Amino acid sequence: MTMIKLPILSMPLPDGGSVVCRVEAIMGATSNMRNEDLTDVYVDVMCPEGITIDVDIDSFTQNWLAALITPMSEMREDHEMH
């Protein structure tokens, strides 16, 4: 069986738990208007209205960009946003 590797990010939710999505499915992100320590992430089909994650916008941007430009062969299996 051939394993298919997809670049994904695991992002913590403000009230606990996590959300996982494909890196290339993320359309954009904004700072949360009520709490600057949170980020609203917009995902194409799964959550186009946005999902709030427990990560500030600068940390999210760094992780998202790194995941977009890092070749799959160099990605660590435990790479996540926490």
N, C-alpha and C positions, 0 to 999 in steps of 0.2 A: 504494500500500500504506500502511495506517495503522500507525504505530508505537505500541505500547502501552508506557507507562512504568510500571514497578513500583518502589516504594521498596525498595531492597536495601542490605544492609551487607556489606562485605568485611572479614573478620576474620582476623588472622594466627594461624597455628597455632604451638604451641611449638617444634616440630621443623622448621619451615620450611613454606612453602606457605601457602595461605589457604583459607578456607571462605566461601562467599557464600550468603546466605539472605534471603528476604523479611522485611522489618521486622515486618509483622503476624503472621508465623508464629512469632515468638519468644514463648514462653510465660512465660519467666522466666530468672533467672540467679542464681548463688550464687558467693561467693568459693570458690576452690579450697582444700580443706582441707590440702593439702600445700605449697602455694606461694601466698602472698597476692598475688603479682604476676600470677597467672593467674585466669581466670574460667571457670566451667562454665555454658554457655548451653544452654537447653532449647528445642528447636524442635519444633513440633507433630508433623508426620508424618515429617520427615526424620531427626530424631535426638531422640526423646523421652527417651532415657536420658542425654542431655547430651553436649556436645562441649566440650573444653577449648580455650580461646583464649588467646593470649599478650597479654592486655590486663588491667589491674587492674579491679576491679569498679566503681570510681568513674568511670573513663574510659569503660568500656562503658556505664554508666548514662547518662552525659551524651550520648554518641553515639546511643544507642537512643532516648532521649527526644526529642532534636533531630530524628531521622528520623521519629518518630511524629507530631510536631506541625508539621513544616515542610510547607507545601503543595508538591505536585509541581512546580508552575510555578517555585518558588524553589530547588529542589534543584539543586546543581551536579552535573554528570556525574561529576566526579572525587571526590565525597564518599565517603570510606571511613574506616575506623577507624585506619589506620596512623599 
